């Protein structure tokens, strides 16, 4: 396995991990109403200003 293939596989794993983390923490960079409530970070909220 070449070095390029290894780094591509590592990048794919990082993308999958990012999607899983976003699903667990309820984060969406495109959400209009802010972050979803609940999950592992219940009680911690992001900025409330627009």
PQR file with spaces between the fields and no chain letter, atoms N, CA, C, O and H, PARSE charges and radii, in Angstrom:
ATOM       1  N    UNK     1       0.855   -1.182    0.000 -0.4000 1.5000
ATOM       2  CA   UNK     1       0.000    0.000    0.000 -0.0000 2.0000
ATOM       3  C    UNK     1       0.897    1.239    0.000  0.5500 1.7000
ATOM       4  O    UNK     1       1.801    1.380    0.824 -0.5500 1.4000
ATOM       5  N    UNK     2       0.620    2.116   -0.935 -0.4000 1.5000
ATOM       6  CA   UNK     2       1.422    3.328   -1.049 -0.0000 2.0000
ATOM       7  C    UNK     2       1.065    4.363    0.009  0.5500 1.7000
ATOM       8  O    UNK     2       0.051    4.268    0.700 -0.5500 1.4000
ATOM       9  H    UNK     2      -0.115    2.002   -1.604  0.4000 1.0000
ATOM      10  N    UNK     3       1.942    5.352    0.103 -0.4000 1.5000
ATOM      11  CA   UNK     3       1.733    6.412    1.089 -0.0000 2.0000
ATOM      12  C    UNK     3       0.488    7.228    0.764  0.5500 1.7000
ATOM      13  O    UNK     3      -0.253    7.620    1.665 -0.5500 1.4000
ATOM      14  H    UNK     3       2.765    5.429   -0.458  0.4000 1.0000
ATOM      15  N    UNK     4       0.253    7.489   -0.538 -0.4000 1.5000
ATOM      16  CA   UNK     4      -0.930    8.251   -0.942 -0.0000 2.0000
ATOM      17  C    UNK     4      -2.223    7.530   -0.588  0.5500 1.7000
ATOM      18  O    UNK     4      -3.186    8.156   -0.145 -0.5500 1.4000
ATOM      19  H    UNK     4       0.854    7.171   -1.271  0.4000 1.0000
ATOM      20  N    UNK     5      -2.247    6.220   -0.781 -0.4000 1.5000
ATOM      21  CA   UNK     5      -3.428    5.432   -0.438 -0.0000 2.0000
ATOM      22  C    UNK     5      -3.679    5.462    1.059  0.5500 1.7000
ATOM      23  O    UNK     5      -4.826    5.544    1.497 -0.5500 1.4000
ATOM      24  H    UNK     5      -1.464    5.712   -1.140  0.4000 1.0000
ATOM      25  N    UNK     6      -2.623    5.397    1.840 -0.4000 1.5000
ATOM      26  CA   UNK     6      -2.748    5.445    3.293 -0.0000 2.0000
ATOM      27  C    UNK     6      -3.337    6.777    3.747  0.5500 1.7000
ATOM      28  O    UNK     6      -4.237    6.801    4.586 -0.5500 1.4000
ATOM      29  H    UNK     6      -1.691    5.330    1.484  0.4000 1.0000
ATOM      30  N    UNK     7      -2.836    7.885    3.200 -0.4000 1.5000
ATOM      31  CA   UNK     7      -3.343    9.195    3.590 -0.0000 2.0000
ATOM      32  C    UNK     7      -4.786    9.403    3.130  0.5500 1.7000
ATOM      33  O    UNK     7      -5.565   10.068    3.814 -0.5500 1.4000
ATOM      34  H    UNK     7      -2.105    7.865    2.518  0.4000 1.0000
ATOM      35  N    UNK     8      -5.145    8.838    1.973 -0.4000 1.5000
ATOM      36  CA   UNK     8      -6.522    8.927    1.509 -0.0000 2.0000
ATOM      37  C    UNK     8      -7.455    8.157    2.449  0.5500 1.7000
ATOM      38  O    UNK     8      -8.536    8.645    2.781 -0.5500 1.4000
ATOM      39  H    UNK     8      -4.513    8.298    1.418  0.4000 1.0000
ATOM      40  N    UNK     9      -7.051    6.975    2.875 -0.4000 1.5000
ATOM      41  CA   UNK     9      -7.851    6.190    3.821 -0.0000 2.0000
ATOM      42  C    UNK     9      -7.971    6.926    5.155  0.5500 1.7000
ATOM      43  O    UNK     9      -9.035    6.912    5.774 -0.5500 1.4000
ATOM      44  H    UNK     9      -6.174    6.579    2.605  0.4000 1.0000
ATOM      45  N    UNK    10      -6.896    7.564    5.599 -0.4000 1.5000
ATOM      46  CA   UNK    10      -6.924    8.343    6.839 -0.0000 2.0000
ATOM      47  C    UNK    10      -7.881    9.522    6.712  0.5500 1.7000
ATOM      48  O    UNK    10      -8.618    9.823    7.650 -0.5500 1.4000
ATOM      49  H    UNK    10      -6.032    7.575    5.095  0.4000 1.0000
ATOM      50  N    UNK    11      -7.878   10.193    5.558 -0.4000 1.5000
ATOM      51  CA   UNK    11      -8.784   11.309    5.314 -0.0000 2.0000
ATOM      52  C    UNK    11     -10.231   10.827    5.321  0.5500 1.7000
ATOM      53  O    UNK    11     -11.093   11.490    5.897 -0.5500 1.4000
ATOM      54  H    UNK    11      -7.279    9.948    4.796  0.4000 1.0000
ATOM      55  N    UNK    12     -10.513    9.686    4.691 -0.4000 1.5000
ATOM      56  CA   UNK    12     -11.869    9.131    4.681 -0.0000 2.0000
ATOM      57  C    UNK    12     -12.344    8.818    6.100  0.5500 1.7000
ATOM      58  O    UNK    12     -13.494    9.091    6.444 -0.5500 1.4000
ATOM      59  H    UNK    12      -9.812    9.148    4.223  0.4000 1.0000
ATOM      60  N    UNK    13     -11.474    8.253    6.911 -0.4000 1.5000
ATOM      61  CA   UNK    13     -11.839    7.959    8.295 -0.0000 2.0000
ATOM      62  C    UNK    13     -12.118    9.243    9.074  0.5500 1.7000
ATOM      63  O    UNK    13     -13.024    9.276    9.908 -0.5500 1.4000
ATOM      64  H    UNK    13     -10.540    8.031    6.631  0.4000 1.0000
ATOM      65  N    UNK    14     -11.352   10.293    8.811 -0.4000 1.5000
ATOM      66  CA   UNK    14     -11.581   11.570    9.493 -0.0000 2.0000
ATOM      67  C    UNK    14     -12.930   12.159    9.095  0.5500 1.7000
ATOM      68  O    UNK    14     -13.627   12.719    9.942 -0.5500 1.4000
ATOM      69  H    UNK    14     -10.616   10.266    8.134  0.4000 1.0000
ATOM      70  N    UNK    15     -13.313   12.045    7.822 -0.4000 1.5000
ATOM      71  CA   UNK    15     -14.608   12.551    7.366 -0.0000 2.0000
ATOM      72  C    UNK    15     -15.739   11.766    8.018  0.5500 1.7000
ATOM      73  O    UNK    15     -16.718   12.357    8.474 -0.5500 1.4000
ATOM      74  H    UNK    15     -12.746   11.590    7.134  0.4000 1.0000
ATOM      75  N    UNK    16     -15.618   10.455    8.067 -0.4000 1.5000
ATOM      76  CA   UNK    16     -16.643    9.617    8.704 -0.0000 2.0000
ATOM      77  C    UNK    16     -16.744    9.942   10.193  0.5500 1.7000
ATOM      78  O    UNK    16     -17.845   10.027   10.736 -0.5500 1.4000
ATOM      79  H    UNK    16     -14.823    9.975    7.697  0.4000 1.0000
ATOM      80  N    UNK    17     -15.609   10.123   10.849 -0.4000 1.5000
ATOM      81  CA   UNK    17     -15.619   10.476   12.272 -0.0000 2.0000
ATOM      82  C    UNK    17     -16.285   11.834   12.484  0.5500 1.7000
ATOM      83  O    UNK    17     -16.983   12.029   13.480 -0.5500 1.4000
ATOM      84  H    UNK    17     -14.714   10.054   10.408  0.4000 1.0000
ATOM      85  N    UNK    18     -16.080   12.761   11.573 -0.4000 1.5000
ATOM      86  CA   UNK    18     -16.725   14.069   11.681 -0.0000 2.0000
ATOM      87  C    UNK    18     -18.236   13.971   11.568  0.5500 1.7000
ATOM      88  O    UNK    18     -18.962   14.630   12.313 -0.5500 1.4000
ATOM      89  H    UNK    18     -15.513   12.603   10.765  0.4000 1.0000
ATOM      90  N    UNK    19     -18.714   13.149   10.637 -0.4000 1.5000
ATOM      91  CA   UNK    19     -20.154   12.955   10.505 -0.0000 2.0000
ATOM      92  C    UNK    19     -20.734   12.287   11.746  0.5500 1.7000
ATOM      93  O    UNK    19     -21.818   12.657   12.196 -0.5500 1.4000
ATOM      94  H    UNK    19     -18.124   12.614   10.031  0.4000 1.0000
ATOM      95  N    UNK    20     -20.035   11.322   12.295 -0.4000 1.5000
ATOM      96  CA   UNK    20     -20.516   10.652   13.503 -0.0000 2.0000
ATOM      97  C    UNK    20     -20.553   11.615   14.690  0.5500 1.7000
ATOM      98  O    UNK    20     -21.512   11.616   15.462 -0.5500 1.4000
ATOM      99  H    UNK    20     -19.154   11.021   11.929  0.4000 1.0000
ATOM     100  N    UNK    21     -19.518   12.425   14.834 -0.4000 1.5000
ATOM     101  CA   UNK    21     -19.486   13.391   15.933 -0.0000 2.0000
ATOM     102  C    UNK    21     -20.603   14.423   15.774  0.5500 1.7000
ATOM     103  O    UNK    21     -21.236   14.806   16.758 -0.5500 1.4000
ATOM     104  H    UNK    21     -18.739   12.424   14.208  0.4000 1.0000
ATOM     105  N    UNK    22     -20.850   14.875   14.539 -0.4000 1.5000
ATOM     106  CA   UNK    22     -21.931   15.844   14.314 -0.0000 2.0000
ATOM     107  C    UNK    22     -23.282   15.227   14.651  0.5500 1.7000
ATOM     108  O    UNK    22     -24.160   15.906   15.182 -0.5500 1.4000
ATOM     109  H    UNK    22     -20.336   14.564   13.740  0.4000 1.0000
ATOM     110  N    UNK    23     -23.451   13.957   14.349 -0.4000 1.5000
ATOM     111  CA   UNK    23     -24.702   13.286   14.682 -0.0000 2.0000
ATOM     112  C    UNK    23     -24.878   13.109   16.179  0.5500 1.7000
ATOM     113  O    UNK    23     -25.990   13.238   16.690 -0.5500 1.4000
ATOM     114  H    UNK    23     -22.738   13.404   13.917  0.4000 1.0000
ATOM     115  N    UNK    24     -23.809   12.820   16.879 -0.4000 1.5000
ATOM     116  CA   UNK    24     -23.890   12.609   18.331 -0.0000 2.0000
ATOM     117  C    UNK    24     -24.148   13.928   19.049  0.5500 1.7000
ATOM     118  O    UNK    24     -24.989   13.985   19.946 -0.5500 1.4000
ATOM     119  H    UNK    24     -22.905   12.715   16.464  0.4000 1.0000
ATOM     120  N    UNK    25     -23.440   14.983   18.670 -0.4000 1.5000
ATOM     121  CA   UNK    25     -23.554   16.261   19.361 -0.0000 2.0000
ATOM     122  C    UNK    25     -24.653   17.155   18.797  0.5500 1.7000
ATOM     123  O    UNK    25     -24.913   18.224   19.349 -0.5500 1.4000
ATOM     124  H    UNK    25     -22.757   14.937   17.941  0.4000 1.0000
ATOM     125  N    UNK    26     -25.301   16.745   17.717 -0.4000 1.5000
ATOM     126  CA   UNK    26     -26.397   17.523   17.148 -0.0000 2.0000
ATOM     127  C    UNK    26     -25.955   18.822   16.524  0.5500 1.7000
ATOM     128  O    UNK    26     -26.713   19.792   16.547 -0.5500 1.4000
ATOM     129  H    UNK    26     -25.090   15.876   17.268  0.4000 1.0000
ATOM     130  N    UNK    27     -24.759   18.886   15.965 -0.4000 1.5000
ATOM     131  CA   UNK    27     -24.236   20.122   15.391 -0.0000 2.0000
ATOM     132  C    UNK    27     -24.479   20.167   13.889  0.5500 1.7000
ATOM     133  O    UNK    27     -24.261   19.179   13.187 -0.5500 1.4000
ATOM     134  H    UNK    27     -24.143   18.099   15.945  0.4000 1.0000
ATOM     135  N    UNK    28     -24.931   21.312   13.401 -0.4000 1.5000
ATOM     136  CA   UNK    28     -25.070   21.533   11.973 -0.0000 2.0000
ATOM     137  C    UNK    28     -24.610   22.946   11.661  0.5500 1.7000
ATOM     138  O    UNK    28     -25.112   23.894   12.265 -0.5500 1.4000
ATOM     139  H    UNK    28     -25.109   22.115   13.971  0.4000 1.0000
ATOM     140  N    UNK    29     -23.666   23.120   10.732 -0.4000 1.5000
ATOM     141  CA   UNK    29     -23.209   24.466   10.404 -0.0000 2.0000
ATOM     142  C    UNK    29     -24.262   25.263    9.625  0.5500 1.7000
ATOM     143  O    UNK    29     -24.123   26.477    9.470 -0.5500 1.4000
ATOM     144  H    UNK    29     -23.259   22.350   10.241  0.4000 1.0000
ATOM     145  N    UNK    30     -25.316   24.593    9.132 -0.4000 1.5000
ATOM     146  CA   UNK    30     -26.325   25.260    8.321 -0.0000 2.0000
ATOM     147  C    UNK    30     -27.654   25.431    9.057  0.5500 1.7000
ATOM     148  O    UNK    30     -28.619   25.913    8.462 -0.5500 1.4000
ATOM     149  H    UNK    30     -25.429   23.607    9.258  0.4000 1.0000
ATOM     150  N    UNK    31     -27.729   25.052   10.324 -0.4000 1.5000
ATOM     151  CA   UNK    31     -28.990   25.116   11.061 -0.0000 2.0000
ATOM     152  C    UNK    31     -29.383   26.566   11.331  0.5500 1.7000
ATOM     153  O    UNK    31     -28.547   27.380   11.722 -0.5500 1.4000
ATOM     154  H    UNK    31     -26.946   24.661   10.807  0.4000 1.0000
ATOM     155  N    UNK    32     -30.646   26.879   11.123 -0.4000 1.5000
ATOM     156  CA   UNK    32     -31.141   28.231   11.370 -0.0000 2.0000
ATOM     157  C    UNK    32     -31.424   28.460   12.849  0.5500 1.7000
ATOM     158  O    UNK    32     -31.221   29.564   13.356 -0.5500 1.4000
ATOM     159  H    UNK    32     -31.325   26.218   10.805  0.4000 1.0000
ATOM     160  N    UNK    33     -31.889   27.432   13.541 -0.4000 1.5000
ATOM     161  CA   UNK    33     -32.298   27.598   14.923 -0.0000 2.0000
ATOM     162  C    UNK    33     -31.216   27.274   15.926  0.5500 1.7000
ATOM     163  O    UNK    33     -31.512   27.139   17.113 -0.5500 1.4000
ATOM     164  H    UNK    33     -32.055   26.536   13.130  0.4000 1.0000
ATOM     165  N    UNK    34     -29.997   27.146   15.507 -0.4000 1.5000
ATOM     166  CA   UNK    34     -28.915   26.809   16.425 -0.0000 2.0000
ATOM     167  C    UNK    34     -28.751   25.304   16.540  0.5500 1.7000
ATOM     168  O    UNK    34     -29.225   24.541   15.698 -0.5500 1.4000
ATOM     169  H    UNK    34     -29.756   27.255   14.542  0.4000 1.0000
ATOM     170  N    UNK    35     -28.085   24.904   17.577 -0.4000 1.5000
ATOM     171  CA   UNK    35     -27.802   23.490   17.768 -0.0000 2.0000
ATOM     172  C    UNK    35     -29.016   22.759   18.317  0.5500 1.7000
ATOM     173  O    UNK    35     -29.868   23.347   18.983 -0.5500 1.4000
ATOM     174  H    UNK    35     -27.700   25.524   18.261  0.4000 1.0000
ATOM     175  N    UNK    36     -29.078   21.471   18.024 -0.4000 1.5000
ATOM     176  CA   UNK    36     -30.147   20.646   18.577 -0.0000 2.0000
ATOM     177  C    UNK    36     -29.920   20.465   20.071  0.5500 1.7000
ATOM     178  O    UNK    36     -28.783   20.505   20.540 -0.5500 1.4000
ATOM     179  H    UNK    36     -28.386   20.993   17.483  0.4000 1.0000
ATOM     180  N    UNK    37     -30.988   20.269   20.810 -0.4000 1.5000
ATOM     181  CA   UNK    37     -30.890   20.108   22.252 -0.0000 2.0000
ATOM     182  C    UNK    37     -30.786   18.636   22.598  0.5500 1.7000
ATOM     183  O    UNK    37     -31.262   17.776   21.856 -0.5500 1.4000
ATOM     184  H    UNK    37     -31.912   20.236   20.429  0.4000 1.0000
ATOM     185  N    UNK    38     -30.166   18.356   23.720 -0.4000 1.5000
ATOM     186  CA   UNK    38     -30.039   16.980   24.175 -0.0000 2.0000
ATOM     187  C    UNK    38     -28.706   16.390   23.756  0.5500 1.7000
ATOM     188  O    UNK    38     -27.778   17.117   23.400 -0.5500 1.4000
ATOM     189  H    UNK    38     -29.780   19.054   24.323  0.4000 1.0000
ATOM     190  N    UNK    39     -28.615   15.083   23.800 -0.4000 1.5000
ATOM     191  CA   UNK    39     -27.383   14.423   23.418 -0.0000 2.0000
ATOM     192  C    UNK    39     -26.361   14.482   24.533  0.5500 1.7000
ATOM     193  O    UNK    39     -26.711   14.643   25.702 -0.5500 1.4000
ATOM     194  H    UNK    39     -29.369   14.492   24.089  0.4000 1.0000
ATOM     195  N    UNK    40     -25.109   14.352   24.173 -0.4000 1.5000
ATOM     196  CA   UNK    40     -24.037   14.292   25.165 -0.0000 2.0000
ATOM     197  C    UNK    40     -23.739   15.659   25.768  0.5500 1.7000
ATOM     198  O    UNK    40     -23.113   15.735   26.825 -0.5500 1.4000
ATOM     199  H    UNK    40     -24.825   14.221   23.223  0.4000 1.0000
ATOM     200  N    UNK    41     -24.172   16.744   25.120 -0.4000 1.5000
ATOM     201  CA   UNK    41     -23.828   18.085   25.605 -0.0000 2.0000
ATOM     202  C    UNK    41     -25.052   18.834   26.103  0.5500 1.7000
ATOM     203  O    UNK    41     -25.145   20.048   25.922 -0.5500 1.4000
ATOM     204  H    UNK    41     -24.680   16.682   24.261  0.4000 1.0000
ATOM     205  N    UNK    42     -25.979   18.146   26.716 -0.4000 1.5000
ATOM     206  CA   UNK    42     -27.185   18.802   27.223 -0.0000 2.0000
ATOM     207  C    UNK    42     -26.794   19.853   28.263  0.5500 1.7000
ATOM     208  O    UNK    42     -25.993   19.586   29.159 -0.5500 1.4000
ATOM     209  H    UNK    42     -25.904   17.160   26.863  0.4000 1.0000
ATOM     210  N    UNK    43     -27.360   21.031   28.134 -0.4000 1.5000
ATOM     211  CA   UNK    43     -27.078   22.105   29.074 -0.0000 2.0000
ATOM     212  C    UNK    43     -25.975   23.036   28.608  0.5500 1.7000
ATOM     213  O    UNK    43     -25.775   24.087   29.216 -0.5500 1.4000
ATOM     214  H    UNK    43     -28.011   21.248   27.407  0.4000 1.0000
ATOM     215  N    UNK    44     -25.264   22.697   27.569 -0.4000 1.5000
ATOM     216  CA   UNK    44     -24.207   23.550   27.021 -0.0000 2.0000
ATOM     217  C    UNK    44     -24.699   24.045   25.666  0.5500 1.7000
ATOM     218  O    UNK    44     -24.975   23.245   24.772 -0.5500 1.4000
ATOM     219  H    UNK    44     -25.426   21.843   27.074  0.4000 1.0000
ATOM     220  N    UNK    45     -24.808   25.350   25.516 -0.4000 1.5000
ATOM     221  CA   UNK    45     -25.343   25.909   24.290 -0.0000 2.0000
ATOM     222  C    UNK    45     -24.332   26.866   23.685  0.5500 1.7000
ATOM     223  O    UNK    45     -23.491   27.435   24.382 -0.5500 1.4000
ATOM     224  H    UNK    45     -24.584   26.000   26.242  0.4000 1.0000
ATOM     225  N    UNK    46     -24.431   27.032   22.378 -0.4000 1.5000
ATOM     226  CA   UNK    46     -23.542   27.925   21.667 -0.0000 2.0000
ATOM     227  C    UNK    46     -24.023   29.358   21.749  0.5500 1.7000
ATOM     228  O    UNK    46     -24.873   29.674   22.581 -0.5500 1.4000
ATOM     229  H    UNK    46     -25.114   26.570   21.812  0.4000 1.0000
ATOM     230  N    UNK    47     -23.499   30.231   20.905 -0.4000 1.5000
ATOM     231  CA   UNK    47     -23.887   31.641   20.905 -0.0000 2.0000
ATOM     232  C    UNK    47     -25.375   31.789   20.605  0.5500 1.7000
ATOM     233  O    UNK    47     -25.930   31.036   19.804 -0.5500 1.4000
ATOM     234  H    UNK    47     -22.809   29.974   20.229  0.4000 1.0000
ATOM     235  N    UNK    48     -26.013   32.757   21.247 -0.4000 1.5000
ATOM     236  CA   UNK    48     -27.438   32.976   21.029 -0.0000 2.0000
ATOM     237  C    UNK    48     -27.703   34.220   20.189  0.5500 1.7000
ATOM     238  O    UNK    48     -28.859   34.529   19.903 -0.5500 1.4000
ATOM     239  H    UNK    48     -25.562   33.368   21.897  0.4000 1.0000
ATOM     240  N    UNK    49     -26.658   34.940   19.789 -0.4000 1.5000
ATOM     241  CA   UNK    49     -26.854   36.125   18.970 -0.0000 2.0000
ATOM     242  C    UNK    49     -26.835   35.741   17.497  0.5500 1.7000
ATOM     243  O    UNK    49     -26.334   34.681   17.121 -0.5500 1.4000
ATOM     244  H    UNK    49     -25.718   34.688   20.022  0.4000 1.0000
ATOM     245  N    UNK    50     -27.392   36.629   16.668 -0.4000 1.5000
ATOM     246  CA   UNK    50     -27.398   36.377   15.222 -0.0000 2.0000
ATOM     247  C    UNK    50     -26.370   37.263   14.552  0.5500 1.7000
ATOM     248  O    UNK    50     -26.211   37.210   13.332 -0.5500 1.4000
ATOM     249  H    UNK    50     -27.798   37.490   16.973  0.4000 1.0000
